[in-house]
């Protein structure tokens, strides 16, 4: 699980772990002093990034709000890979 | 390939066909009297929807602009499925 934090933004980079681990990590971040949680999904993880967002909205409901969705491609080891970056904020 | 059109919006729903067919369909729509092309990807097609968008931007460059990205979940045959809807406009 690769994660990073800059200021009050927490970035969760999806890998191959069970989705529940990332869900837990996101919920813990939201309950702490984090303003924005960024979910980054690359390649086949894009689907899981959207499912993670949907799970958070169904569990946390009014407490979070979708700030931004960014899509694009990035180079990883010389290959072009699609990605999604979902930014979630607190209300 | 399931497609729909309402007004000047063309919706392309990704299925299991090769991505190049959807790319072609999108490019033809953009060259015609269509203002917005919506790409809808559900479940595992979400990844391909983003790749389709990336391919269009690399091929058409300045001619198109990303209008909106919507993510959420919908019920399909009683199951909750994540989706992405990417709206592309002409410049």
N, CA and C atoms of all chains as a GROMACS GRO file, in nm:
protein
  546
    1UNK      N    1   0.084  -0.119   0.000
    1UNK     CA    2   0.000   0.000   0.000
    1UNK      C    3   0.088   0.124   0.000
    2UNK      N    4   0.085   0.196  -0.109
    2UNK     CA    5   0.166   0.317  -0.118
    2UNK      C    6   0.080   0.438  -0.084
    3UNK      N    7   0.124   0.514   0.014
    3UNK     CA    8   0.044   0.631   0.051
    3UNK      C    9   0.135   0.752   0.066
    4UNK      N   10   0.076   0.866   0.051
    4UNK     CA   11   0.153   0.988   0.068
    4UNK      C   12   0.065   1.093   0.132
    5UNK      N   13   0.125   1.192   0.192
    5UNK     CA   14   0.048   1.301   0.251
    5UNK      C   15   0.121   1.432   0.225
    6UNK      N   16   0.047   1.534   0.183
    6UNK     CA   17   0.107   1.666   0.168
    6UNK      C   18   0.008   1.766   0.223
    7UNK      N   19   0.048   1.840   0.325
    7UNK     CA   20  -0.042   1.932   0.392
    7UNK      C   21  -0.156   1.853   0.453
    8UNK      N   22  -0.279   1.894   0.423
    8UNK     CA   23  -0.393   1.821   0.476
    8UNK      C   24  -0.457   1.731   0.371
    9UNK      N   25  -0.377   1.691   0.273
    9UNK     CA   26  -0.426   1.598   0.172
    9UNK      C   27  -0.362   1.461   0.193
   10UNK      N   28  -0.447   1.359   0.191
   10UNK     CA   29  -0.398   1.222   0.204
   10UNK      C   30  -0.424   1.152   0.071
   11UNK      N   31  -0.319   1.095   0.014
   11UNK     CA   32  -0.334   1.024  -0.112
   11UNK      C   33  -0.328   0.874  -0.087
   12UNK      N   34  -0.427   0.804  -0.135
   12UNK     CA   35  -0.431   0.658  -0.124
   12UNK      C   36  -0.415   0.602  -0.264
   13UNK      N   37  -0.305   0.530  -0.285
   13UNK     CA   38  -0.279   0.470  -0.416
   13UNK      C   39  -0.324   0.324  -0.412
   14UNK      N   40  -0.421   0.290  -0.492
   14UNK     CA   41  -0.474   0.154  -0.489
   14UNK      C   42  -0.375   0.054  -0.548
   15UNK      N   43  -0.358  -0.056  -0.477
   15UNK     CA   44  -0.277  -0.167  -0.526
   15UNK      C   45  -0.360  -0.294  -0.521
   16UNK      N   46  -0.295  -0.404  -0.494
   16UNK     CA   47  -0.365  -0.532  -0.503
   16UNK      C   48  -0.425  -0.582  -0.372
   17UNK      N   49  -0.415  -0.501  -0.265
   17UNK     CA   50  -0.473  -0.546  -0.139
   17UNK      C   51  -0.626  -0.546  -0.144
   18UNK      N   52  -0.690  -0.616  -0.052
   18UNK     CA   53  -0.837  -0.615  -0.051
   18UNK      C   54  -0.890  -0.472  -0.035
   19UNK      N   55  -1.001  -0.445  -0.103
   19UNK     CA   56  -1.055  -0.309  -0.104
   19UNK      C   57  -1.086  -0.260   0.037
   20UNK      N   58  -1.128  -0.351   0.125
   20UNK     CA   59  -1.166  -0.309   0.261
   20UNK      C   60  -1.052  -0.239   0.333
   21UNK      N   61  -0.928  -0.277   0.301
   21UNK     CA   62  -0.813  -0.211   0.367
   21UNK      C   63  -0.803  -0.065   0.327
   22UNK      N   64  -0.830  -0.039   0.197
   22UNK     CA   65  -0.826   0.100   0.150
   22UNK      C   66  -0.945   0.180   0.203
   23UNK      N   67  -1.060   0.111   0.214
   23UNK     CA   68  -1.180   0.176   0.270
   23UNK      C   69  -1.150   0.221   0.413
   24UNK      N   70  -1.093   0.127   0.490
   24UNK     CA   71  -1.059   0.158   0.630
   24UNK      C   72  -0.961   0.274   0.637
   25UNK      N   73  -0.860   0.270   0.552
   25UNK     CA   74  -0.760   0.376   0.551
   25UNK      C   75  -0.825   0.512   0.519
   26UNK      N   76  -0.917   0.511   0.424
   26UNK     CA   77  -0.984   0.636   0.387
   26UNK      C   78  -1.070   0.688   0.501
   27UNK      N   79  -1.144   0.598   0.566
   27UNK     CA   80  -1.233   0.640   0.676
   27UNK      C   81  -1.152   0.695   0.792
   28UNK      N   82  -1.040   0.629   0.823
   28UNK     CA   83  -0.953   0.677   0.931
   28UNK      C   84  -0.901   0.818   0.896
   29UNK      N   85  -0.860   0.837   0.769
   29UNK     CA   86  -0.810   0.968   0.728
   29UNK      C   87  -0.916   1.076   0.742
   30UNK      N   88  -1.039   1.042   0.702
   30UNK     CA   89  -1.148   1.140   0.709
   30UNK      C   90  -1.179   1.175   0.854
   31UNK      N   91  -1.165   1.078   0.942
   31UNK     CA   92  -1.192   1.103   1.084
   31UNK      C   93  -1.080   1.181   1.151
   32UNK      N   94  -0.964   1.187   1.084
   32UNK     CA   95  -0.853   1.262   1.142
   32UNK      C   96  -0.846   1.401   1.082
   33UNK      N   97  -0.733   1.463   1.096
   33UNK     CA   98  -0.713   1.602   1.053
   33UNK      C   99  -0.675   1.608   0.904
   34UNK      N  100  -0.756   1.544   0.820
   34UNK     CA  101  -0.730   1.545   0.676
   34UNK      C  102  -0.846   1.615   0.609
   35UNK      N  103  -0.815   1.710   0.520
   35UNK     CA  104  -0.921   1.783   0.452
   35UNK      C  105  -0.963   1.715   0.323
   36UNK      N  106  -0.864   1.665   0.250
   36UNK     CA  107  -0.892   1.603   0.121
   36UNK      C  108  -0.830   1.463   0.119
   37UNK      N  109  -0.909   1.365   0.080
   37UNK     CA  110  -0.855   1.231   0.055
   37UNK      C  111  -0.857   1.211  -0.096
   38UNK      N  112  -0.739   1.184  -0.151
   38UNK     CA  113  -0.726   1.157  -0.294
   38UNK      C  114  -0.713   1.006  -0.314
   39UNK      N  115  -0.797   0.952  -0.399
   39UNK     CA  116  -0.788   0.809  -0.432
   39UNK      C  117  -0.731   0.800  -0.573
   40UNK      N  118  -0.616   0.736  -0.584
   40UNK     CA  119  -0.552   0.722  -0.715
   40UNK      C  120  -0.560   0.577  -0.760
   41UNK      N  121  -0.623   0.555  -0.874
   41UNK     CA  122  -0.631   0.421  -0.932
   41UNK      C  123  -0.571   0.423  -1.071
   42UNK      N  124  -0.485   0.328  -1.099
   42UNK     CA  125  -0.419   0.320  -1.230
   42UNK      C  126  -0.454   0.188  -1.296
   43UNK      N  127  -0.471   0.191  -1.427
   43UNK     CA  128  -0.500   0.069  -1.502
   43UNK      C  129  -0.625   0.001  -1.448
   44UNK      N  130  -0.611  -0.127  -1.417
   44UNK     CA  131  -0.728  -0.203  -1.372
   44UNK      C  132  -0.777  -0.161  -1.234
   45UNK      N  133  -0.698  -0.080  -1.164
   45UNK     CA  134  -0.741  -0.030  -1.034
   45UNK      C  135  -0.842   0.084  -1.047
   46UNK      N  136  -0.862   0.134  -1.168
   46UNK     CA  137  -0.956   0.246  -1.187
   46UNK      C  138  -1.096   0.206  -1.142
   47UNK      N  139  -1.136   0.087  -1.181
   47UNK     CA  140  -1.267   0.034  -1.142
   47UNK      C  141  -1.280   0.032  -0.990
   48UNK      N  142  -1.177  -0.018  -0.923
   48UNK     CA  143  -1.183  -0.028  -0.776
   48UNK      C  144  -1.182   0.109  -0.710
   49UNK      N  145  -1.117   0.207  -0.773
   49UNK     CA  146  -1.117   0.342  -0.717
   49UNK      C  147  -1.260   0.398  -0.714
   50UNK      N  148  -1.336   0.373  -0.822
   50UNK     CA  149  -1.475   0.421  -0.826
   50UNK      C  150  -1.560   0.346  -0.723
   51UNK      N  151  -1.536   0.214  -0.711
   51UNK     CA  152  -1.611   0.135  -0.612
   51UNK      C  153  -1.577   0.180  -0.471
   52UNK      N  154  -1.451   0.213  -0.447
   52UNK     CA  155  -1.411   0.266  -0.316
   52UNK      C  156  -1.486   0.396  -0.286
   53UNK      N  157  -1.492   0.485  -0.384
   53UNK     CA  158  -1.566   0.610  -0.364
   53UNK      C  159  -1.714   0.580  -0.334
   54UNK      N  160  -1.775   0.489  -0.411
   54UNK     CA  161  -1.917   0.456  -0.389
   54UNK      C  162  -1.940   0.399  -0.250
   55UNK      N  163  -1.848   0.316  -0.204
   55UNK     CA  164  -1.860   0.257  -0.071
   55UNK      C  165  -1.851   0.365   0.036
   56UNK      N  166  -1.759   0.459   0.017
   56UNK     CA  167  -1.745   0.568   0.115
   56UNK      C  168  -1.872   0.653   0.120
   57UNK      N  169  -1.929   0.683   0.004
   57UNK     CA  170  -2.051   0.766   0.006
   57UNK      C  171  -2.166   0.690   0.072
   58UNK      N  172  -2.174   0.560   0.051
   58UNK     CA  173  -2.285   0.487   0.113
   58UNK      C  174  -2.263   0.472   0.264
   59UNK      N  175  -2.136   0.468   0.306
   59UNK     CA  176  -2.111   0.453   0.450
   59UNK      C  177  -2.110   0.586   0.524
   60UNK      N  178  -2.053   0.688   0.461
   60UNK     CA  179  -2.035   0.816   0.530
   60UNK      C  180  -2.139   0.920   0.490
   61UNK      N  181  -2.204   0.895   0.378
   61UNK     CA  182  -2.316   0.980   0.334
   61UNK      C  183  -2.284   1.128   0.333
   62UNK      N  184  -2.355   1.201   0.418
   62UNK     CA  185  -2.347   1.347   0.419
   62UNK      C  186  -2.211   1.401   0.463
   63UNK      N  187  -2.131   1.318   0.526
   63UNK     CA  188  -2.006   1.371   0.583
   63UNK      C  189  -1.902   1.403   0.477
   64UNK      N  190  -1.914   1.343   0.360
   64UNK     CA  191  -1.814   1.369   0.256
   64UNK      C  192  -1.878   1.427   0.130
   65UNK      N  193  -1.795   1.487   0.048
   65UNK     CA  194  -1.843   1.545  -0.077
   65UNK      C  195  -1.737   1.523  -0.184
   66UNK      N  196  -1.784   1.497  -0.304
   66UNK     CA  197  -1.692   1.475  -0.416
   66UNK      C  198  -1.640   1.609  -0.465
   67UNK      N  199  -1.509   1.629  -0.453
   67UNK     CA  200  -1.450   1.758  -0.490
   67UNK      C  201  -1.411   1.762  -0.637
   68UNK      N  202  -1.349   1.656  -0.683
   68UNK     CA  203  -1.299   1.658  -0.821
   68UNK      C  204  -1.271   1.515  -0.868
   69UNK      N  205  -1.287   1.496  -0.998
   69UNK     CA  206  -1.245   1.370  -1.060
   69UNK      C  207  -1.154   1.405  -1.176
   70UNK      N  208  -1.032   1.355  -1.170
   70UNK     CA  209  -0.936   1.380  -1.276
   70UNK      C  210  -0.906   1.248  -1.347
   71UNK      N  211  -0.907   1.251  -1.481
   71UNK     CA  212  -0.867   1.132  -1.556
   71UNK      C  213  -0.756   1.169  -1.652
   72UNK      N  214  -0.674   1.073  -1.688
   72UNK     CA  215  -0.565   1.100  -1.781
   72UNK      C  216  -0.478   0.978  -1.795
   73UNK      N  217  -0.357   1.001  -1.847
   73UNK     CA  218  -0.263   0.890  -1.858
   73UNK      C  219  -0.127   0.934  -1.806
   74UNK      N  220  -0.055   0.839  -1.751
   74UNK     CA  221   0.080   0.867  -1.699
   74UNK      C  222   0.174   0.758  -1.748
   75UNK      N  223   0.303   0.791  -1.751
   75UNK     CA  224   0.403   0.694  -1.792
   75UNK      C  225   0.452   0.617  -1.670
   76UNK      N  226   0.441   0.486  -1.674
   76UNK     CA  227   0.496   0.401  -1.569
   76UNK      C  228   0.588   0.300  -1.636
   77UNK      N  229   0.715   0.310  -1.606
   77UNK     CA  230   0.817   0.224  -1.668
   77UNK      C  231   0.803   0.223  -1.820
   78UNK      N  232   0.791   0.342  -1.877
   78UNK     CA  233   0.788   0.355  -2.023
   78UNK      C  234   0.655   0.321  -2.088
   79UNK      N  235   0.557   0.276  -2.006
   79UNK     CA  236   0.426   0.244  -2.064
   79UNK      C  237   0.323   0.347  -2.023
   80UNK      N  238   0.233   0.377  -2.117
   80UNK     CA  239   0.128   0.472  -2.089
   80UNK      C  240   0.012   0.400  -2.019
   81UNK      N  241  -0.022   0.449  -1.901
   81UNK     CA  242  -0.125   0.384  -1.820
   81UNK      C  243  -0.233   0.486  -1.787
   82UNK      N  244  -0.360   0.446  -1.805
   82UNK     CA  245  -0.472   0.533  -1.769
   82UNK      C  246  -0.484   0.543  -1.618
   83UNK      N  247  -0.530   0.657  -1.571
   83UNK     CA  248  -0.552   0.669  -1.426
   83UNK      C  249  -0.675   0.755  -1.397
   84UNK      N  250  -0.721   0.741  -1.273
   84UNK     CA  251  -0.826   0.828  -1.222
   84UNK      C  252  -0.781   0.878  -1.086
   85UNK      N  253  -0.807   1.006  -1.059
   85UNK     CA  254  -0.778   1.061  -0.926
   85UNK      C  255  -0.906   1.123  -0.874
   86UNK      N  256  -0.958   1.064  -0.767
   86UNK     CA  257  -1.086   1.108  -0.710
   86UNK      C  258  -1.055   1.183  -0.582
   87UNK      N  259  -1.094   1.311  -0.577
   87UNK     CA  260  -1.069   1.392  -0.457
   87UNK      C  261  -1.198   1.406  -0.376
   88UNK      N  262  -1.188   1.363  -0.252
   88UNK     CA  263  -1.304   1.365  -0.162
   88UNK      C  264  -1.275   1.461  -0.047
   89UNK      N  265  -1.370   1.547  -0.019
   89UNK     CA  266  -1.353   1.642   0.090
   89UNK      C  267  -1.457   1.619   0.199
   90UNK      N  268  -1.433   1.684   0.314
   90UNK     CA  269  -1.532   1.677   0.421
   90UNK      C  270  -1.630   1.792   0.403
   91UNK      N  271  -1.752   1.768   0.445
   91UNK     CA  272  -1.853   1.875   0.438
   91UNK      C  273  -1.841   1.966   0.558
   92UNK      N  274  -2.285  -0.329  -2.926
   92UNK     CA  275  -2.257  -0.188  -2.897
   92UNK      C  276  -2.390  -0.116  -2.876
   93UNK      N  277  -2.416  -0.074  -2.755
   93UNK     CA  278  -2.541  -0.005  -2.726
   93UNK      C  279  -2.515   0.145  -2.728
   94UNK      N  280  -2.590   0.215  -2.809
   94UNK     CA  281  -2.569   0.359  -2.819
   94UNK      C  282  -2.702   0.431  -2.812
   95UNK      N  283  -2.697   0.554  -2.772
   95UNK     CA  284  -2.819   0.635  -2.768
   95UNK      C  285  -2.784   0.777  -2.805
   96UNK      N  286  -2.883   0.853  -2.848
   96UNK     CA  287  -2.860   0.993  -2.879
   96UNK      C  288  -2.980   1.074  -2.833
   97UNK      N  289  -2.956   1.186  -2.767
   97UNK     CA  290  -3.066   1.275  -2.730
   97UNK      C  291  -3.020   1.416  -2.761
   98UNK      N  292  -3.095   1.482  -2.851
   98UNK     CA  293  -3.054   1.615  -2.894
   98UNK      C  294  -2.920   1.606  -2.962
   99UNK      N  295  -2.824   1.688  -2.918
   99UNK     CA  296  -2.692   1.683  -2.977
   99UNK      C  297  -2.591   1.610  -2.890
  100UNK      N  298  -2.643   1.522  -2.806
  100UNK     CA  299  -2.554   1.440  -2.724
  100UNK      C  300  -2.556   1.297  -2.775
  101UNK      N  301  -2.438   1.242  -2.790
  101UNK     CA  302  -2.424   1.102  -2.832
  101UNK      C  303  -2.367   1.024  -2.716
  102UNK      N  304  -2.436   0.918  -2.676
  102UNK     CA  305  -2.387   0.835  -2.566
  102UNK      C  306  -2.332   0.704  -2.620
  103UNK      N  307  -2.210   0.674  -2.584
  103UNK     CA  308  -2.147   0.548  -2.624
  103UNK      C  309  -2.131   0.463  -2.499
  104UNK      N  310  -2.200   0.351  -2.497
  104UNK     CA  311  -2.193   0.260  -2.382
  104UNK      C  312  -2.093   0.150  -2.414
  105UNK      N  313  -1.986   0.144  -2.338
  105UNK     CA  314  -1.882   0.045  -2.367
  105UNK      C  315  -1.928  -0.096  -2.333
  106UNK      N  316  -1.902  -0.186  -2.425
  106UNK     CA  317  -1.926  -0.328  -2.403
  106UNK      C  318  -1.798  -0.404  -2.429
  107UNK      N  319  -1.813  -0.526  -2.481
  107UNK     CA  320  -1.696  -0.612  -2.496
  107UNK      C  321  -1.627  -0.604  -2.631
  108UNK      N  322  -1.675  -0.516  -2.719
  108UNK     CA  323  -1.610  -0.505  -2.850
  108UNK      C  324  -1.470  -0.443  -2.837
  109UNK      N  325  -1.388  -0.461  -2.940
  109UNK     CA  326  -1.254  -0.399  -2.935
  109UNK      C  327  -1.266  -0.248  -2.919
  110UNK      N  328  -1.173  -0.191  -2.843
  110UNK     CA  329  -1.181  -0.049  -2.812
  110UNK      C  330  -1.178   0.037  -2.938
  111UNK      N  331  -1.106  -0.009  -3.043
  111UNK     CA  332  -1.095   0.072  -3.164
  111UNK      C  333  -1.232   0.100  -3.227
  112UNK      N  334  -1.328   0.010  -3.207
  112UNK     CA  335  -1.462   0.034  -3.263
  112UNK      C  336  -1.530   0.152  -3.195
  113UNK      N  337  -1.512   0.160  -3.063
  113UNK     CA  338  -1.570   0.272  -2.989
  113UNK      C  339  -1.497   0.402  -3.019
  114UNK      N  340  -1.366   0.391  -3.039
  114UNK     CA  341  -1.287   0.509  -3.075
  114UNK      C  342  -1.337   0.565  -3.208
  115UNK      N  343  -1.354   0.475  -3.304
  115UNK     CA  344  -1.404   0.515  -3.436
  115UNK      C  345  -1.541   0.581  -3.424
  116UNK      N  346  -1.627   0.518  -3.346
  116UNK     CA  347  -1.762   0.571  -3.328
  116UNK      C  348  -1.758   0.711  -3.268
  117UNK      N  349  -1.670   0.730  -3.171
  117UNK     CA  350  -1.659   0.862  -3.106
  117UNK      C  351  -1.607   0.966  -3.204
  118UNK      N  352  -1.506   0.929  -3.283
  118UNK     CA  353  -1.448   1.025  -3.377
  118UNK      C  354  -1.550   1.064  -3.485
  119UNK      N  355  -1.625   0.964  -3.533
  119UNK     CA  356  -1.730   0.994  -3.632
  119UNK      C  357  -1.833   1.090  -3.572
  120UNK      N  358  -1.872   1.064  -3.447
  120UNK     CA  359  -1.972   1.152  -3.382
  120UNK      C  360  -1.919   1.294  -3.370
  121UNK      N  361  -1.792   1.307  -3.332
  121UNK     CA  362  -1.735   1.441  -3.313
  121UNK      C  363  -1.727   1.514  -3.447
  122UNK      N  364  -1.702   1.438  -3.554
  122UNK     CA  365  -1.696   1.501  -3.686
  122UNK      C  366  -1.834   1.537  -3.742
  123UNK      N  367  -1.938   1.482  -3.680
  123UNK     CA  368  -2.074   1.514  -3.725
  123UNK      C  369  -2.134   1.623  -3.637
  124UNK      N  370  -2.266   1.633  -3.644
  124UNK     CA  371  -2.337   1.739  -3.574
  124UNK      C  372  -2.366   1.700  -3.429
  125UNK      N  373  -2.263   1.660  -3.356
  125UNK     CA  374  -2.280   1.620  -3.217
  125UNK      C  375  -2.200   1.718  -3.131
  126UNK      N  376  -2.265   1.770  -3.026
  126UNK     CA  377  -2.195   1.866  -2.940
  126UNK      C  378  -2.121   1.796  -2.825
  127UNK      N  379  -2.188   1.698  -2.768
  127UNK     CA  380  -2.131   1.627  -2.653
  127UNK      C  381  -2.128   1.478  -2.682
  128UNK      N  382  -2.015   1.416  -2.660
  128UNK     CA  383  -2.006   1.270  -2.665
  128UNK      C  384  -1.989   1.221  -2.522
  129UNK      N  385  -2.084   1.138  -2.478
  129UNK     CA  386  -2.076   1.079  -2.345
  129UNK      C  387  -2.025   0.936  -2.356
  130UNK      N  388  -1.922   0.906  -2.280
  130UNK     CA  389  -1.870   0.769  -2.277
  130UNK      C  390  -1.912   0.708  -2.144
  131UNK      N  391  -1.989   0.601  -2.150
  131UNK     CA  392  -2.036   0.536  -2.028
  131UNK      C  393  -1.966   0.401  -2.013
  132UNK      N  394  -1.894   0.386  -1.903
  132UNK     CA  395  -1.829   0.259  -1.873
  132UNK      C  396  -1.878   0.207  -1.740
  133UNK      N  397  -1.916   0.081  -1.736
  133UNK     CA  398  -1.967   0.022  -1.612
  133UNK      C  399  -1.879  -0.095  -1.572
  134UNK      N  400  -1.858  -0.112  -1.442
  134UNK     CA  401  -1.778  -0.224  -1.393
  134UNK      C  402  -1.638  -0.220  -1.454
  135UNK      N  403  -1.599  -0.333  -1.509
  135UNK     CA  404  -1.464  -0.343  -1.564
  135UNK      C  405  -1.443  -0.258  -1.689
  136UNK      N  406  -1.551  -0.205  -1.744
  136UNK     CA  407  -1.538  -0.117  -1.860
  136UNK      C  408  -1.494   0.024  -1.821
  137UNK      N  409  -1.490   0.052  -1.691
  137UNK     CA  410  -1.451   0.186  -1.645
  137UNK      C  411  -1.308   0.218  -1.691
  138UNK      N  412  -1.222   0.121  -1.675
  138UNK     CA  413  -1.082   0.136  -1.717
  138UNK      C  414  -1.076   0.170  -1.867
  139UNK      N  415  -1.152   0.096  -1.948
  139UNK     CA  416  -1.150   0.119  -2.092
  139UNK      C  417  -1.211   0.254  -2.129
  140UNK      N  418  -1.307   0.300  -2.050
  140UNK     CA  419  -1.366   0.433  -2.078
  140UNK      C  420  -1.259   0.541  -2.064
  141UNK      N  421  -1.175   0.530  -1.961
  141UNK     CA  422  -1.068   0.629  -1.941
  141UNK      C  423  -0.964   0.617  -2.053
  142UNK      N  424  -0.932   0.495  -2.091
  142UNK     CA  425  -0.836   0.475  -2.201
  142UNK      C  426  -0.893   0.528  -2.332
  143UNK      N  427  -1.022   0.511  -2.354
  143UNK     CA  428  -1.086   0.568  -2.474
  143UNK      C  429  -1.071   0.720  -2.474
  144UNK      N  430  -1.100   0.781  -2.359
  144UNK     CA  431  -1.084   0.927  -2.350
  144UNK      C  432  -0.939   0.968  -2.379
  145UNK      N  433  -0.843   0.897  -2.320
  145UNK     CA  434  -0.702   0.932  -2.342
  145UNK      C  435  -0.663   0.918  -2.489
  146UNK      N  436  -0.715   0.815  -2.553
  146UNK     CA  437  -0.685   0.794  -2.695
  146UNK      C  438  -0.743   0.909  -2.779
  147UNK      N  439  -0.865   0.949  -2.746
  147UNK     CA  440  -0.927   1.060  -2.820
  147UNK      C  441  -0.847   1.189  -2.804
  148UNK      N  442  -0.803   1.217  -2.681
  148UNK     CA  443  -0.727   1.341  -2.661
  148UNK      C  444  -0.593   1.335  -2.734
  149UNK      N  445  -0.532   1.218  -2.740
  149UNK     CA  446  -0.403   1.212  -2.811
  149UNK      C  447  -0.423   1.220  -2.962
  150UNK      N  448  -0.538   1.173  -3.011
  150UNK     CA  449  -0.561   1.179  -3.155
  150UNK      C  450  -0.621   1.311  -3.201
  151UNK      N  451  -0.712   1.364  -3.122
  151UNK     CA  452  -0.785   1.485  -3.165
  151UNK      C  453  -0.732   1.612  -3.100
  152UNK      N  454  -0.656   1.595  -2.992
  152UNK     CA  455  -0.589   1.708  -2.927
  152UNK      C  456  -0.680   1.826  -2.899
  153UNK      N  457  -0.649   1.936  -2.962
  153UNK     CA  458  -0.718   2.062  -2.934
  153UNK      C  459  -0.864   2.065  -2.973
  154UNK      N  460  -0.907   1.971  -3.055
  154UNK     CA  461  -1.043   1.978  -3.106
  154UNK      C  462  -1.147   1.941  -3.001
  155UNK      N  463  -1.106   1.870  -2.896
  155UNK     CA  464  -1.202   1.828  -2.794
  155UNK      C  465  -1.160   1.881  -2.657
  156UNK      N  466  -1.260   1.885  -2.569
  156UNK     CA  467  -1.233   1.932  -2.433
  156UNK      C  468  -1.315   1.846  -2.336
  157UNK      N  469  -1.257   1.818  -2.220
  157UNK     CA  470  -1.326   1.737  -2.120
  157UNK      C  471  -1.428   1.826  -2.047
  158UNK      N  472  -1.556   1.793  -2.061
  158UNK     CA  473  -1.661   1.875  -2.000
  158UNK      C  474  -1.690   1.833  -1.856
  159UNK      N  475  -1.700   1.703  -1.836
  159UNK     CA  476  -1.740   1.655  -1.704
  159UNK      C  477  -1.704   1.508  -1.687
  160UNK      N  478  -1.676   1.471  -1.563
  160UNK     CA  479  -1.658   1.330  -1.530
  160UNK      C  480  -1.751   1.299  -1.413
  161UNK      N  481  -1.840   1.206  -1.434
  161UNK     CA  482  -1.935   1.167  -1.330
  161UNK      C  483  -1.904   1.024  -1.288
  162UNK      N  484  -1.899   0.998  -1.157
  162UNK     CA  485  -1.883   0.861  -1.110
  162UNK      C  486  -1.994   0.830  -1.012
  163UNK      N  487  -2.028   0.703  -1.000
  163UNK     CA  488  -2.134   0.663  -0.909
  163UNK      C  489  -2.162   0.515  -0.924
  164UNK      N  490  -2.279   0.476  -0.874
  164UNK     CA  491  -2.317   0.336  -0.890
  164UNK      C  492  -2.461   0.329  -0.938
  165UNK      N  493  -2.491   0.226  -1.015
  165UNK     CA  494  -2.627   0.206  -1.064
  165UNK      C  495  -2.663   0.059  -1.043
  166UNK      N  496  -2.795   0.034  -1.039
  166UNK     CA  497  -2.843  -0.103  -1.024
  166UNK      C  498  -2.861  -0.166  -1.161
  167UNK      N  499  -2.795  -0.279  -1.182
  167UNK     CA  500  -2.815  -0.356  -1.305
  167UNK      C  501  -2.853  -0.497  -1.263
  168UNK      N  502  -2.974  -0.537  -1.297
  168UNK     CA  503  -3.029  -0.669  -1.258
  168UNK      C  504  -3.007  -0.694  -1.109
  169UNK      N  505  -3.045  -0.595  -1.029
  169UNK     CA  506  -3.040  -0.612  -0.884
  169UNK      C  507  -2.903  -0.599  -0.821
  170UNK      N  508  -2.799  -0.580  -0.905
  170UNK     CA  509  -2.665  -0.567  -0.849
  170UNK      C  510  -2.616  -0.424  -0.863
  171UNK      N  511  -2.544  -0.379  -0.762
  171UNK     CA  512  -2.488  -0.245  -0.765
  171UNK      C  513  -2.358  -0.246  -0.844
  172UNK      N  514  -2.350  -0.164  -0.946
  172UNK     CA  515  -2.234  -0.163  -1.034
  172UNK      C  516  -2.179  -0.020  -1.041
  173UNK      N  517  -2.048  -0.007  -1.027
  173UNK     CA  518  -1.985   0.124  -1.038
  173UNK      C  519  -1.983   0.168  -1.184
  174UNK      N  520  -1.993   0.297  -1.206
  174UNK     CA  521  -1.985   0.347  -1.344
  174UNK      C  522  -1.909   0.479  -1.349
  175UNK      N  523  -1.867   0.511  -1.471
  175UNK     CA  524  -1.808   0.642  -1.499
  175UNK      C  525  -1.876   0.696  -1.624
  176UNK      N  526  -1.907   0.825  -1.624
  176UNK     CA  527  -1.962   0.888  -1.743
  176UNK      C  528  -1.874   1.008  -1.777
  177UNK      N  529  -1.806   0.997  -1.890
  177UNK     CA  530  -1.711   1.101  -1.932
  177UNK      C  531  -1.776   1.181  -2.043
  178UNK      N  532  -1.792   1.310  -2.021
  178UNK     CA  533  -1.855   1.396  -2.122
  178UNK      C  534  -1.748   1.479  -2.193
  179UNK      N  535  -1.744   1.462  -2.325
  179UNK     CA  536  -1.644   1.530  -2.408
  179UNK      C  537  -1.716   1.625  -2.501
  180UNK      N  538  -1.666   1.749  -2.507
  180UNK     CA  539  -1.727   1.848  -2.596
  180UNK      C  540  -1.628   1.891  -2.703
  181UNK      N  541  -1.683   1.962  -2.803
  181UNK     CA  542  -1.595   2.019  -2.905
  181UNK      C  543  -1.552   2.157  -2.861
  182UNK      N  544  -1.433   2.196  -2.900
  182UNK     CA  545  -1.387   2.330  -2.868
  182UNK      C  546  -1.439   2.430  -2.969
   0.00000   0.00000   0.00000
